[in-house]
Amino acid sequence: MLPKIRDFVKKNKFDIILFLGVVLVSLLSFSLGYITAKMEEKEPLKFEEPIYEDTSINRHNS
């Protein structure tokens, strides 16, 4: 079993390194975006009064 794994790794070393590099860059990018978003946390929107449109203006009397 171990020789098969060793042969697989030797055969596909470049692809494994490339895959690990892509995964690490993706995780790093996500982490930096998450940290940046947390640092720029803003106050949530608050609606004091509901806004209603007067729909009677747009109605046509038939």
mmCIF file as gemmi writes it, N, C-alpha and C atoms, coordinates in Angstrom:
data_model
loop_
_atom_site.group_PDB
_atom_site.id
_atom_site.type_symbol
_atom_site.label_atom_id
_atom_site.label_alt_id
_atom_site.label_comp_id
_atom_site.label_asym_id
_atom_site.label_entity_id
_atom_site.label_seq_id
_atom_site.pdbx_PDB_ins_code
_atom_site.Cartn_x
_atom_site.Cartn_y
_atom_site.Cartn_z
_atom_site.occupancy
_atom_site.B_iso_or_equiv
_atom_site.pdbx_formal_charge
_atom_site.auth_seq_id
_atom_site.auth_asym_id
_atom_site.pdbx_PDB_model_num
ATOM 1 N N . MET Axp A 1 ? 0.826 -1.195 0 1 0 ? 1 A 1
ATOM 2 C CA . MET Axp A 1 ? 0 0 0 1 0 ? 1 A 1
ATOM 3 C C . MET Axp A 1 ? 0.871 1.261 0 1 0 ? 1 A 1
ATOM 4 N N . LEU Axp A 2 ? 1.868 1.313 0.872 1 0 ? 2 A 1
ATOM 5 C CA . LEU Axp A 2 ? 2.738 2.48 0.961 1 0 ? 2 A 1
ATOM 6 C C . LEU Axp A 2 ? 3.548 2.712 -0.314 1 0 ? 2 A 1
ATOM 7 N N . PRO Axp A 3 ? 4.058 1.67 -0.949 1 0 ? 3 A 1
ATOM 8 C CA . PRO Axp A 3 ? 4.776 1.911 -2.217 1 0 ? 3 A 1
ATOM 9 C C . PRO Axp A 3 ? 3.872 2.487 -3.311 1 0 ? 3 A 1
ATOM 10 N N . LYS Axp A 4 ? 2.598 2.099 -3.305 1 0 ? 4 A 1
ATOM 11 C CA . LYS Axp A 4 ? 1.67 2.643 -4.308 1 0 ? 4 A 1
ATOM 12 C C . LYS Axp A 4 ? 1.466 4.14 -4.085 1 0 ? 4 A 1
ATOM 13 N N . ILE Axp A 5 ? 1.333 4.525 -2.821 1 0 ? 5 A 1
ATOM 14 C CA . ILE Axp A 5 ? 1.147 5.945 -2.506 1 0 ? 5 A 1
ATOM 15 C C . ILE Axp A 5 ? 2.401 6.725 -2.883 1 0 ? 5 A 1
ATOM 16 N N . ARG Axp A 6 ? 3.564 6.178 -2.553 1 0 ? 6 A 1
ATOM 17 C CA . ARG Axp A 6 ? 4.831 6.832 -2.864 1 0 ? 6 A 1
ATOM 18 C C . ARG Axp A 6 ? 4.998 6.999 -4.372 1 0 ? 6 A 1
ATOM 19 N N . ASP Axp A 7 ? 4.659 5.969 -5.134 1 0 ? 7 A 1
ATOM 20 C CA . ASP Axp A 7 ? 4.743 6.061 -6.593 1 0 ? 7 A 1
ATOM 21 C C . ASP Axp A 7 ? 3.77 7.094 -7.149 1 0 ? 7 A 1
ATOM 22 N N . PHE Axp A 8 ? 2.569 7.144 -6.58 1 0 ? 8 A 1
ATOM 23 C CA . PHE Axp A 8 ? 1.57 8.123 -7.017 1 0 ? 8 A 1
ATOM 24 C C . PHE Axp A 8 ? 2.073 9.539 -6.773 1 0 ? 8 A 1
ATOM 25 N N . VAL Axp A 9 ? 2.642 9.775 -5.582 1 0 ? 9 A 1
ATOM 26 C CA . VAL Axp A 9 ? 3.146 11.104 -5.249 1 0 ? 9 A 1
ATOM 27 C C . VAL Axp A 9 ? 4.307 11.486 -6.16 1 0 ? 9 A 1
ATOM 28 N N . LYS Axp A 10 ? 5.22 10.557 -6.394 1 0 ? 10 A 1
ATOM 29 C CA . LYS Axp A 10 ? 6.353 10.849 -7.276 1 0 ? 10 A 1
ATOM 30 C C . LYS Axp A 10 ? 5.888 11.139 -8.697 1 0 ? 10 A 1
ATOM 31 N N . LYS Axp A 11 ? 4.887 10.398 -9.138 1 0 ? 11 A 1
ATOM 32 C CA . LYS Axp A 11 ? 4.383 10.548 -10.505 1 0 ? 11 A 1
ATOM 33 C C . LYS Axp A 11 ? 3.642 11.879 -10.691 1 0 ? 11 A 1
ATOM 34 N N . ASN Axp A 12 ? 2.926 12.308 -9.659 1 0 ? 12 A 1
ATOM 35 C CA . ASN Axp A 12 ? 2.066 13.498 -9.774 1 0 ? 12 A 1
ATOM 36 C C . ASN Axp A 12 ? 2.533 14.643 -8.869 1 0 ? 12 A 1
ATOM 37 N N . LYS Axp A 13 ? 3.826 14.735 -8.613 1 0 ? 13 A 1
ATOM 38 C CA . LYS Axp A 13 ? 4.348 15.736 -7.686 1 0 ? 13 A 1
ATOM 39 C C . LYS Axp A 13 ? 3.986 17.159 -8.113 1 0 ? 13 A 1
ATOM 40 N N . PHE Axp A 14 ? 4.164 17.476 -9.381 1 0 ? 14 A 1
ATOM 41 C CA . PHE Axp A 14 ? 3.872 18.833 -9.859 1 0 ? 14 A 1
ATOM 42 C C . PHE Axp A 14 ? 2.39 19.185 -9.684 1 0 ? 14 A 1
ATOM 43 N N . ASP Axp A 15 ? 1.496 18.248 -10.022 1 0 ? 15 A 1
ATOM 44 C CA . ASP Axp A 15 ? 0.056 18.505 -9.893 1 0 ? 15 A 1
ATOM 45 C C . ASP Axp A 15 ? -0.351 18.663 -8.429 1 0 ? 15 A 1
ATOM 46 N N . ILE Axp A 16 ? 0.239 17.893 -7.548 1 0 ? 16 A 1
ATOM 47 C CA . ILE Axp A 16 ? -0.086 17.989 -6.116 1 0 ? 16 A 1
ATOM 48 C C . ILE Axp A 16 ? 0.369 19.339 -5.567 1 0 ? 16 A 1
ATOM 49 N N . ILE Axp A 17 ? 1.574 19.762 -5.936 1 0 ? 17 A 1
ATOM 50 C CA . ILE Axp A 17 ? 2.077 21.057 -5.481 1 0 ? 17 A 1
ATOM 51 C C . ILE Axp A 17 ? 1.217 22.19 -6.023 1 0 ? 17 A 1
ATOM 52 N N . LEU Axp A 18 ? 0.826 22.107 -7.279 1 0 ? 18 A 1
ATOM 53 C CA . LEU Axp A 18 ? -0.034 23.122 -7.882 1 0 ? 18 A 1
ATOM 54 C C . LEU Axp A 18 ? -1.385 23.184 -7.176 1 0 ? 18 A 1
ATOM 55 N N . PHE Axp A 19 ? -1.959 22.033 -6.905 1 0 ? 19 A 1
ATOM 56 C CA . PHE Axp A 19 ? -3.25 21.976 -6.2 1 0 ? 19 A 1
ATOM 57 C C . PHE Axp A 19 ? -3.136 22.59 -4.809 1 0 ? 19 A 1
ATOM 58 N N . LEU Axp A 20 ? -2.097 22.227 -4.067 1 0 ? 20 A 1
ATOM 59 C CA . LEU Axp A 20 ? -1.917 22.786 -2.727 1 0 ? 20 A 1
ATOM 60 C C . LEU Axp A 20 ? -1.688 24.296 -2.785 1 0 ? 20 A 1
ATOM 61 N N . GLY Axp A 21 ? -0.97 24.767 -3.789 1 0 ? 21 A 1
ATOM 62 C CA . GLY Axp A 21 ? -0.761 26.204 -3.943 1 0 ? 21 A 1
ATOM 63 C C . GLY Axp A 21 ? -2.064 26.949 -4.198 1 0 ? 21 A 1
ATOM 64 N N . VAL Axp A 22 ? -2.896 26.398 -5.059 1 0 ? 22 A 1
ATOM 65 C CA . VAL Axp A 22 ? -4.191 27.035 -5.356 1 0 ? 22 A 1
ATOM 66 C C . VAL Axp A 22 ? -5.067 27.065 -4.109 1 0 ? 22 A 1
ATOM 67 N N . VAL Axp A 23 ? -5.099 25.965 -3.368 1 0 ? 23 A 1
ATOM 68 C CA . VAL Axp A 23 ? -5.906 25.904 -2.144 1 0 ? 23 A 1
ATOM 69 C C . VAL Axp A 23 ? -5.393 26.912 -1.119 1 0 ? 23 A 1
ATOM 70 N N . LEU Axp A 24 ? -4.094 26.994 -0.939 1 0 ? 24 A 1
ATOM 71 C CA . LEU Axp A 24 ? -3.539 27.932 0.037 1 0 ? 24 A 1
ATOM 72 C C . LEU Axp A 24 ? -3.801 29.389 -0.347 1 0 ? 24 A 1
ATOM 73 N N . VAL Axp A 25 ? -3.661 29.721 -1.622 1 0 ? 25 A 1
ATOM 74 C CA . VAL Axp A 25 ? -3.943 31.094 -2.066 1 0 ? 25 A 1
ATOM 75 C C . VAL Axp A 25 ? -5.422 31.418 -1.887 1 0 ? 25 A 1
ATOM 76 N N . SER Axp A 26 ? -6.291 30.463 -2.171 1 0 ? 26 A 1
ATOM 77 C CA . SER Axp A 26 ? -7.732 30.687 -1.995 1 0 ? 26 A 1
ATOM 78 C C . SER Axp A 26 ? -8.073 30.925 -0.534 1 0 ? 26 A 1
ATOM 79 N N . LEU Axp A 27 ? -7.519 30.108 0.35 1 0 ? 27 A 1
ATOM 80 C CA . LEU Axp A 27 ? -7.788 30.279 1.78 1 0 ? 27 A 1
ATOM 81 C C . LEU Axp A 27 ? -7.226 31.602 2.3 1 0 ? 27 A 1
ATOM 82 N N . LEU Axp A 28 ? -6.066 31.973 1.837 1 0 ? 28 A 1
ATOM 83 C CA . LEU Axp A 28 ? -5.471 33.24 2.254 1 0 ? 28 A 1
ATOM 84 C C . LEU Axp A 28 ? -6.319 34.423 1.775 1 0 ? 28 A 1
ATOM 85 N N . SER Axp A 29 ? -6.797 34.365 0.552 1 0 ? 29 A 1
ATOM 86 C CA . SER Axp A 29 ? -7.635 35.443 0.013 1 0 ? 29 A 1
ATOM 87 C C . SER Axp A 29 ? -8.934 35.562 0.784 1 0 ? 29 A 1
ATOM 88 N N . PHE Axp A 30 ? -9.552 34.431 1.077 1 0 ? 30 A 1
ATOM 89 C CA . PHE Axp A 30 ? -10.799 34.459 1.842 1 0 ? 30 A 1
ATOM 90 C C . PHE Axp A 30 ? -10.56 35.032 3.23 1 0 ? 30 A 1
ATOM 91 N N . SER Axp A 31 ? -9.478 34.612 3.87 1 0 ? 31 A 1
ATOM 92 C CA . SER Axp A 31 ? -9.178 35.09 5.224 1 0 ? 31 A 1
ATOM 93 C C . SER Axp A 31 ? -8.938 36.593 5.241 1 0 ? 31 A 1
ATOM 94 N N . LEU Axp A 32 ? -8.18 37.088 4.281 1 0 ? 32 A 1
ATOM 95 C CA . LEU Axp A 32 ? -7.926 38.524 4.231 1 0 ? 32 A 1
ATOM 96 C C . LEU Axp A 32 ? -9.207 39.317 3.981 1 0 ? 32 A 1
ATOM 97 N N . GLY Axp A 33 ? -10.073 38.812 3.111 1 0 ? 33 A 1
ATOM 98 C CA . GLY Axp A 33 ? -11.355 39.477 2.868 1 0 ? 33 A 1
ATOM 99 C C . GLY Axp A 33 ? -12.236 39.474 4.097 1 0 ? 33 A 1
ATOM 100 N N . TYR Axp A 34 ? -12.251 38.384 4.812 1 0 ? 34 A 1
ATOM 101 C CA . TYR Axp A 34 ? -13.059 38.273 6.029 1 0 ? 34 A 1
ATOM 102 C C . TYR Axp A 34 ? -12.551 39.236 7.096 1 0 ? 34 A 1
ATOM 103 N N . ILE Axp A 35 ? -11.233 39.284 7.274 1 0 ? 35 A 1
ATOM 104 C CA . ILE Axp A 35 ? -10.653 40.184 8.273 1 0 ? 35 A 1
ATOM 105 C C . ILE Axp A 35 ? -10.92 41.64 7.905 1 0 ? 35 A 1
ATOM 106 N N . THR Axp A 36 ? -10.787 41.976 6.635 1 0 ? 36 A 1
ATOM 107 C CA . THR Axp A 36 ? -11.045 43.337 6.184 1 0 ? 36 A 1
ATOM 108 C C . THR Axp A 36 ? -12.501 43.722 6.414 1 0 ? 36 A 1
ATOM 109 N N . ALA Axp A 37 ? -13.418 42.808 6.139 1 0 ? 37 A 1
ATOM 110 C CA . ALA Axp A 37 ? -14.836 43.092 6.335 1 0 ? 37 A 1
ATOM 111 C C . ALA Axp A 37 ? -15.15 43.29 7.808 1 0 ? 37 A 1
ATOM 112 N N . LYS Axp A 38 ? -14.526 42.528 8.674 1 0 ? 38 A 1
ATOM 113 C CA . LYS Axp A 38 ? -14.751 42.684 10.114 1 0 ? 38 A 1
ATOM 114 C C . LYS Axp A 38 ? -14.213 44.017 10.614 1 0 ? 38 A 1
ATOM 115 N N . MET Axp A 39 ? -13.101 44.464 10.051 1 0 ? 39 A 1
ATOM 116 C CA . MET Axp A 39 ? -12.514 45.736 10.486 1 0 ? 39 A 1
ATOM 117 C C . MET Axp A 39 ? -13.373 46.92 10.041 1 0 ? 39 A 1
ATOM 118 N N . GLU Axp A 40 ? -14.053 46.788 8.932 1 0 ? 40 A 1
ATOM 119 C CA . GLU Axp A 40 ? -14.88 47.876 8.404 1 0 ? 40 A 1
ATOM 120 C C . GLU Axp A 40 ? -16.35 47.658 8.734 1 0 ? 40 A 1
ATOM 121 N N . GLU Axp A 41 ? -16.611 47.025 9.844 1 0 ? 41 A 1
ATOM 122 C CA . GLU Axp A 41 ? -17.994 46.727 10.219 1 0 ? 41 A 1
ATOM 123 C C . GLU Axp A 41 ? -18.772 48.024 10.377 1 0 ? 41 A 1
ATOM 124 N N . LYS Axp A 42 ? -19.903 48.084 9.744 1 0 ? 42 A 1
ATOM 125 C CA . LYS Axp A 42 ? -20.714 49.297 9.766 1 0 ? 42 A 1
ATOM 126 C C . LYS Axp A 42 ? -21.979 49.05 10.568 1 0 ? 42 A 1
ATOM 127 N N . GLU Axp A 43 ? -22.59 50.127 10.985 1 0 ? 43 A 1
ATOM 128 C CA . GLU Axp A 43 ? -23.835 50.04 11.726 1 0 ? 43 A 1
ATOM 129 C C . GLU Axp A 43 ? -24.951 49.613 10.768 1 0 ? 43 A 1
ATOM 130 N N . PRO Axp A 44 ? -25.789 48.669 11.175 1 0 ? 44 A 1
ATOM 131 C CA . PRO Axp A 44 ? -26.861 48.218 10.277 1 0 ? 44 A 1
ATOM 132 C C . PRO Axp A 44 ? -27.895 49.322 10.034 1 0 ? 44 A 1
ATOM 133 N N . LEU Axp A 45 ? -28.563 49.224 8.902 1 0 ? 45 A 1
ATOM 134 C CA . LEU Axp A 45 ? -29.598 50.2 8.564 1 0 ? 45 A 1
ATOM 135 C C . LEU Axp A 45 ? -30.779 50.054 9.515 1 0 ? 45 A 1
ATOM 136 N N . LYS Axp A 46 ? -31.321 51.193 9.913 1 0 ? 46 A 1
ATOM 137 C CA . LYS Axp A 46 ? -32.501 51.191 10.782 1 0 ? 46 A 1
ATOM 138 C C . LYS Axp A 46 ? -33.577 52.018 10.099 1 0 ? 46 A 1
ATOM 139 N N . PHE Axp A 47 ? -34.761 51.455 9.977 1 0 ? 47 A 1
ATOM 140 C CA . PHE Axp A 47 ? -35.888 52.151 9.373 1 0 ? 47 A 1
ATOM 141 C C . PHE Axp A 47 ? -36.816 52.6 10.49 1 0 ? 47 A 1
ATOM 142 N N . GLU Axp A 48 ? -36.945 53.905 10.636 1 0 ? 48 A 1
ATOM 143 C CA . GLU Axp A 48 ? -37.753 54.463 11.714 1 0 ? 48 A 1
ATOM 144 C C . GLU Axp A 48 ? -39.244 54.409 11.38 1 0 ? 48 A 1
ATOM 145 N N . GLU Axp A 49 ? -39.603 54.803 10.173 1 0 ? 49 A 1
ATOM 146 C CA . GLU Axp A 49 ? -41.007 54.82 9.762 1 0 ? 49 A 1
ATOM 147 C C . GLU Axp A 49 ? -41.153 54.078 8.446 1 0 ? 49 A 1
ATOM 148 N N . PRO Axp A 50 ? -42.211 53.308 8.299 1 0 ? 50 A 1
ATOM 149 C CA . PRO Axp A 50 ? -42.428 52.659 6.999 1 0 ? 50 A 1
ATOM 150 C C . PRO Axp A 50 ? -42.804 53.702 5.947 1 0 ? 50 A 1
ATOM 151 N N . ILE Axp A 51 ? -42.357 53.507 4.754 1 0 ? 51 A 1
ATOM 152 C CA . ILE Axp A 51 ? -42.642 54.428 3.654 1 0 ? 51 A 1
ATOM 153 C C . ILE Axp A 51 ? -43.684 53.769 2.75 1 0 ? 51 A 1
ATOM 154 N N . TYR Axp A 52 ? -44.814 54.44 2.575 1 0 ? 52 A 1
ATOM 155 C CA . TYR Axp A 52 ? -45.881 53.93 1.713 1 0 ? 52 A 1
ATOM 156 C C . TYR Axp A 52 ? -46.044 54.851 0.525 1 0 ? 52 A 1
ATOM 157 N N . GLU Axp A 53 ? -46.209 54.258 -0.631 1 0 ? 53 A 1
ATOM 158 C CA . GLU Axp A 53 ? -46.467 55.055 -1.823 1 0 ? 53 A 1
ATOM 159 C C . GLU Axp A 53 ? -47.967 55.203 -1.994 1 0 ? 53 A 1
ATOM 160 N N . ASP Axp A 54 ? -48.367 56.367 -2.478 1 0 ? 54 A 1
ATOM 161 C CA . ASP Axp A 54 ? -49.775 56.599 -2.745 1 0 ? 54 A 1
ATOM 162 C C . ASP Axp A 54 ? -50.079 56.037 -4.133 1 0 ? 54 A 1
ATOM 163 N N . THR Axp A 55 ? -50.699 54.863 -4.175 1 0 ? 55 A 1
ATOM 164 C CA . THR Axp A 55 ? -50.969 54.212 -5.454 1 0 ? 55 A 1
ATOM 165 C C . THR Axp A 55 ? -52.22 54.749 -6.135 1 0 ? 55 A 1
ATOM 166 N N . SER Axp A 56 ? -52.992 55.593 -5.448 1 0 ? 56 A 1
ATOM 167 C CA . SER Axp A 56 ? -54.213 56.095 -6.07 1 0 ? 56 A 1
ATOM 168 C C . SER Axp A 56 ? -53.916 57.078 -7.188 1 0 ? 56 A 1
ATOM 169 N N . ILE Axp A 57 ? -52.733 57.654 -7.204 1 0 ? 57 A 1
ATOM 170 C CA . ILE Axp A 57 ? -52.376 58.619 -8.247 1 0 ? 57 A 1
ATOM 171 C C . ILE Axp A 57 ? -52.219 57.916 -9.592 1 0 ? 57 A 1
ATOM 172 N N . ASN Axp A 58 ? -51.714 56.726 -9.589 1 0 ? 58 A 1
ATOM 173 C CA . ASN Axp A 58 ? -51.432 55.998 -10.818 1 0 ? 58 A 1
ATOM 174 C C . ASN Axp A 58 ? -52.642 55.224 -11.349 1 0 ? 58 A 1
ATOM 175 N N . ARG Axp A 59 ? -53.739 55.171 -10.619 1 0 ? 59 A 1
ATOM 176 C CA . ARG Axp A 59 ? -54.918 54.404 -11.068 1 0 ? 59 A 1
ATOM 177 C C . ARG Axp A 59 ? -55.724 55.226 -12.061 1 0 ? 59 A 1
ATOM 178 N N . HIS Axp A 60 ? -56.245 54.542 -13.041 1 0 ? 60 A 1
ATOM 179 C CA . HIS Axp A 60 ? -57.123 55.178 -14.015 1 0 ? 60 A 1
ATOM 180 C C . HIS Axp A 60 ? -58.546 54.79 -13.683 1 0 ? 60 A 1
ATOM 181 N N . ASN Axp A 61 ? -59.433 55.772 -13.675 1 0 ? 61 A 1
ATOM 182 C CA . ASN Axp A 61 ? -60.859 55.482 -13.406 1 0 ? 61 A 1
ATOM 183 C C . ASN Axp A 61 ? -61.48 54.916 -14.669 1 0 ? 61 A 1
ATOM 184 N N . SER Axp A 62 ? -62.011 53.696 -14.563 1 0 ? 62 A 1
ATOM 185 C CA . SER Axp A 62 ? -62.605 53.062 -15.735 1 0 ? 62 A 1
ATOM 186 C C . SER Axp A 62 ? -64.099 53.11 -15.662 1 0 ? 62 A 1
